[in-house]
């Protein structure tokens, strides 16, 4: 039996492994594609021949190490970027070893390459007064005024990822009582988020203004020509309306749609919502991902310090008997309705 060539193995990695077996979303597949494409180009240059002439013998452990050094030294990639691309190579070589047993020894050595330690990325979020200023300053007239207000309000209300917003369809909305939305997130997982009354009203106005009938597959957020907004289109809208907030901060900061996701998490935490509820709200697989918001929220730490301070002689304070969030009947009612 002849050894498979590199081309069919790369194709089976994407079609059989990533799409069929793992069921990755298109955005995740594109991320893998970009890394493999970069890796193959480096291999061809390092081996001195074209990509179509590459063989399995060219996929050596030493070349993987040189590729990682190339990322940091020549391309000036951050350590986190280097680690993400190494993770893709770990998965790719594991696939190769499963298809071609002769590659097992190389795959084992590649799997043993450790990730480098790197500080966590800075988590940026908007303060409550900044959110109020943002919505107070949004335009009220123009063809896109209602859409942009509904879009920003939806981002803040749900903490949705930008791709989840781009993929949103009318069938995913339930604007009855209680209003809610189903979001299709990472790992082909669905989750349900509640909607505020104002978010619901803005979405109803937005859909009622459509020149065509709204069906289940109708995109909720569209361009002027009626096409679904892309990730880049949503990014441009957010940047346009938050430019004042970016320049007024010291130092100036970059506000992307993901900043609204961080803002939602921090404000939920400030409101006393339990971390596990926030994890389900945002669609985090691991609770560790959600816990980082507790680390950056100084006001919550200060409030916890005051709440746990032992009463002194001149104080009549008592330790709280139960978490603050448990007294919020509206939150509990919403949880019971899911």
C-alpha positions in Angstrom: 0.0 0.0 0.0 1.5 3.3 -1.1 2.0 6.2 1.4 -0.5 9.0 1.0 0.8 12.2 -0.5 0.7 15.5 1.4 -2.2 17.1 -0.5 -4.9 14.4 0.3 -3.8 14.4 3.9 -4.2 18.1 4.3 -7.6 17.8 2.6 -8.7 15.0 4.9 -7.5 17.0 7.9 -10.0 19.8 7.1 -12.9 17.7 5.7 -12.8 14.6 7.8 -11.2 15.8 11.0 -12.2 19.5 11.5 -15.6 19.6 9.8 -16.9 16.0 10.1 -15.4 14.7 13.3 -15.0 17.9 15.4 -17.8 19.9 13.7 -16.0 23.2 13.9 -17.7 26.4 12.8 -16.5 28.1 9.6 -14.6 30.8 11.4 -12.6 28.3 13.4 -11.9 26.3 10.2 -10.6 29.5 8.6 -8.3 30.1 11.5 -6.8 26.6 11.0 -6.6 27.2 7.3 -4.6 30.4 7.8 -2.0 28.6 10.0 -1.6 25.6 7.7 -1.2 27.8 4.7 1.5 29.8 6.5 3.2 26.6 7.6 3.2 25.1 4.1 4.6 28.3 2.6 7.4 28.2 5.1 8.1 24.6 4.4 8.3 25.2 0.7 10.8 28.1 1.2 12.8 26.2 3.7 13.0 23.0 1.6 13.7 25.0 -1.6 10.9 23.9 -3.8 7.3 24.5 -4.6 4.4 23.6 -2.3 3.1 21.1 -4.8 6.4 19.2 -4.5 6.3 18.9 -0.7 6.4 15.4 0.7 5.9 13.9 4.2 9.6 13.8 4.6 9.6 17.6 4.5 7.5 17.7 7.7 10.3 17.2 10.1 10.5 18.2 13.8 13.4 20.5 13.1 11.4 22.4 10.5 8.5 22.9 13.0 11.0 24.4 15.4 12.3 26.7 12.7 8.8 27.7 11.8 8.0 28.7 15.4 11.2 30.8 15.5 10.3 32.3 12.2 6.9 33.4 13.6 8.5 35.3 16.5 11.8 36.5 15.0 10.8 37.3 11.4 7.0 37.9 11.5 7.2 39.5 15.0 4.2 37.4 16.2 3.2 37.8 19.9 3.8 34.8 22.1 0.0 34.2 22.3 -0.1 34.0 18.5 2.8 31.6 18.4 1.0 29.4 21.0 -2.2 29.4 19.0 -0.4 28.3 15.8 1.5 25.7 17.7 -1.8 24.3 18.9 -3.0 24.0 15.3 0.2 22.1 14.4 -0.3 19.8 17.4 -3.8 18.9 16.0 -2.5 18.6 12.4 0.4 16.3 13.3 -1.9 14.1 15.4 -4.1 13.7 12.4 -1.1 12.8 10.2 0.0 10.2 12.7 -3.4 8.6 12.6 -3.3 8.4 8.8 0.3 7.5 8.3 1.9 5.5 11.2 5.3 6.3 9.9 4.7 9.9 11.0 4.1 8.9 14.6 7.6 9.5 15.9 7.6 13.0 14.4 4.1 13.7 15.7 5.1 12.7 19.2 8.1 15.1 19.2 5.9 17.9 17.8 3.3 17.2 20.5 6.0 17.6 23.2 6.8 21.2 22.1 5.5 23.3 25.0 3.6 26.5 24.8 5.4 29.6 26.0 4.2 31.4 29.1 2.6 34.7 28.3 0.7 37.3 30.3 -3.1 37.2 29.7 -4.4 39.8 27.3 -5.6 43.0 28.8 -9.4 42.8 29.2 -11.0 46.2 28.3 -14.6 47.1 29.1 -16.8 50.2 29.3 -17.8 51.8 32.5 -21.6 52.4 33.1 -21.4 56.1 32.5 -19.5 55.5 29.2 -22.3 53.2 28.1 -24.9 55.8 29.0 -23.0 58.5 27.1 -22.6 56.2 24.1 -26.4 55.5 23.7 -27.2 59.1 24.5 -25.0 60.3 21.6 -26.3 57.8 19.0 -28.0 59.4 15.9 -31.8 59.3 15.9 -32.2 60.0 12.2 -30.9 58.4 9.0 -31.3 55.1 7.3 -29.1 53.2 9.7 -30.1 54.9 13.0 -32.5 52.3 14.2 -30.3 49.4 13.0 -27.2 50.7 14.8 -29.0 51.4 18.0 -30.5 48.0 18.0 -27.2 46.4 17.2 -25.2 48.1 19.9 -28.0 47.5 22.4 -28.1 43.8 21.4 -24.3 43.5 21.9 -24.5 45.0 25.4 -27.6 43.1 26.4 -26.4 39.6 25.3 -22.6 39.8 25.3 -22.8 37.9 22.0 -19.7 37.2 20.0 -19.6 39.1 16.7 -20.0 36.0 14.6 -23.1 35.1 16.6 -24.6 38.5 15.8 -23.7 38.2 12.1 -25.4 34.7 12.0 -28.5 35.9 13.8 -31.8 35.1 12.0 -35.4 36.1 12.7 -36.2 32.5 13.8 -33.7 32.9 16.6 -35.7 35.7 18.2 -38.6 35.2 20.6 -40.0 38.6 21.2 -43.0 37.4 23.2 -43.1 37.2 27.0 -40.5 36.7 28.3 -38.4 37.9 25.3 -35.2 35.9 24.6 -32.8 35.0 21.8 -31.1 31.8 20.9 -27.4 32.3 19.9 -25.4 29.8 17.9 -21.9 29.8 19.4 -18.6 28.0 19.4 -18.5 24.3 19.2 -21.9 24.3 17.4 -23.5 25.0 20.8 -26.8 26.9 21.3 -27.6 29.1 24.3 -30.5 31.3 25.3 -30.2 34.9 26.6 -32.9 37.2 27.9 -33.7 40.4 26.2 -34.5 43.7 27.9 -37.7 45.5 27.1 -35.9 48.2 25.2 -33.8 45.7 23.2 -37.0 43.9 22.3 -38.7 47.2 21.2 -35.7 48.2 19.0 -35.7 44.8 17.4 -39.4 44.9 16.7 -39.0 48.3 15.1 -36.0 47.1 13.1 -37.9 44.1 11.6 -41.1 46.1 11.0 -39.2 48.5 8.7 -38.2 45.8 6.3 -39.4 46.3 2.7 -39.7 42.5 2.3 -41.6 40.1 4.4 -39.7 38.7 7.4 -39.3 34.9 7.3 -37.5 32.5 9.6 -34.2 32.8 7.7 -34.3 36.6 7.4 -31.1 38.1 8.8 -31.7 40.4 11.7 -28.9 42.9 11.0 -28.4 43.8 7.4 -26.6 46.4 5.3 -28.3 49.1 3.2 -28.7 46.6 0.4 -30.4 44.0 2.6 -27.5 41.7 2.9 -26.5 40.2 6.3 -23.9 42.2 8.1 -20.5 40.5 8.1 -18.1 40.5 11.1 -16.2 43.3 9.5 -19.4 45.3 8.9 -20.3 45.0 12.5 -16.8 46.0 13.5 -17.0 49.1 11.4 -20.3 50.2 12.9 -18.9 49.8 16.5 -15.8 51.7 15.7 -17.7 54.5 14.1 -20.0 55.1 17.1 -17.3 54.6 19.8 -14.6 56.8 18.3 -15.3 59.6 20.8 -14.9 57.1 23.7 -11.7 55.8 22.2 -10.1 59.3 21.9 -11.4 60.6 25.3 -9.6 57.8 27.3 -6.1 58.1 28.5 -4.3 56.4 26.9 -6.5 56.1 23.8 -8.0 52.6 23.5 -9.4 50.3 20.9 -13.1 49.5 21.2 -14.2 46.5 19.2 -17.4 44.4 19.4 -15.7 42.1 21.8 -15.3 45.0 24.3 -19.1 44.9 24.6 -18.9 41.2 25.5 -16.4 42.1 28.3 -18.6 45.0 29.4 -21.6 42.7 29.7 -19.7 40.2 31.9 -18.3 42.9 34.2 -21.6 44.7 34.6 -23.4 41.4 35.3 -20.8 40.7 38.0 -21.2 44.1 39.5 -25.0 43.5 39.7 -24.3 40.5 41.9 -25.0 37.7 39.3 -23.3 34.5 40.1 -20.3 33.5 38.0 -21.9 30.3 36.9 -24.9 32.2 35.5 -22.6 34.6 33.7 -20.8 31.6 32.2 -24.0 30.3 30.7 -24.9 33.8 29.6 -21.7 34.2 27.6 -21.4 30.6 26.5 -18.1 29.9 28.1 -17.1 26.2 28.1 -14.8 26.6 31.1 -15.6 28.5 34.3 -12.0 29.7 34.4 -12.7 31.9 31.4 -15.5 33.6 33.3 -13.5 33.9 36.5 -11.1 36.4 35.0 -13.8 39.0 35.1 -13.8 38.7 38.8 -10.1 39.4 38.8 -10.4 42.7 36.9 -13.4 44.0 38.7 -11.9 46.2 41.4 -15.2 47.6 42.6 -16.6 44.1 43.2 -13.4 43.3 45.3 -13.9 46.5 47.3 -17.6 45.7 47.9 -16.7 42.2 49.0 -14.1 43.6 51.4 -16.6 45.9 53.0 -19.2 43.1 53.2 -16.8 40.8 55.0 -15.3 43.4 57.3 -15.8 42.2 60.9 -18.0 44.5 62.9 -16.2 46.8 65.3 -17.3 48.1 68.6 -18.8 51.2 67.1 -20.4 49.3 64.2 -23.7 47.3 64.1 -22.9 45.8 60.7 -23.5 42.0 60.2 -22.1 39.5 57.8 -24.3 39.1 54.8 -26.5 35.9 55.3 -26.8 35.2 51.6 -25.4 36.5 48.3 -27.0 39.7 47.0 -28.1 38.2 43.7 -30.4 35.7 45.5 -32.6 38.6 46.6 -33.2 39.6 43.0 -36.6 38.0 42.3 -36.7 39.2 38.7 -33.4 37.3 38.0 -34.7 34.1 39.6 -38.0 34.4 37.8 -36.2 34.7 34.5 -34.0 31.6 35.3 -37.1 29.6 36.2 -38.7 30.6 32.8 -35.9 29.1 30.8 
